[in-house]
Amino acid sequence: MLPPNLPSDISQKRLVKAFEKAGFISNVAGGKGGHYKLMDPKTKRFITLQSNVFKQVLRDKLKQAEEMGYDATEIMSGY
């Protein structure tokens, strides 16, 4: 379940670190431009994270992580 208080703007690097603490692997070859490619080592699925992370984008990326079996509140606690 998504946390109720999501920040309206978050830095890309801080969010990548939060995903890494949750278990994702970042900087997998294939990221394009200023994008980060985050890989879930269990399912081998990817989340692409662009440089401008606004509230709606953050919500979408957290939903993708939840579909992979991660807890969004745990990811945001690492933020």
Number of C-alpha atoms within 10 A of each C-alpha: 10 14 14 7 7 15 13 11 13 16 12 18 13 12 18 22 17 18 25 17 16 19 16 22 18 20 12 11 9 10 15 10 8 11 15 22 20 23 20 20 11 10 9 11 13 19 16 15 21 16 14 14 18 16 14 13 15 19 17 11 17 23 17 16 21 16 10 15 12 19 17 20 16 15 22 19 11 15 16
